[in-house]
Amino acid sequence: MSADIHDDAPVHLNATRARQGRWGQHIFAILVVSTVLAAIALFGAWGFRSNDLAAVEHNNGAKTPAEASRYSTEQSPARQNTTPPAN
């Protein structure tokens, strides 16, 4: 028997064809299932933290008069632009 005769020799493909994935129903099912799971995880995390996101601190400004005095600035009148004289 000769070692050269084999029917199951590898098929030679170019590099571009070898890198391409197959498109089929199983790939599409994996894509759909993974997208649905990602959406469930996103909305689950959002729902879990929704109370924290909705919480509002009613007074987030100065708590004492001394603290409020640090933020007082002198008011100055608005600067007026002069209009150039018409020729």
Secondary structure as UniProt FT lines:
FT   TURN            3..4
FT   HELIX           15..19
FT   HELIX           25..48
FT   HELIX           50..54
FT   HELIX           65..69
FT   TURN            70..71
//
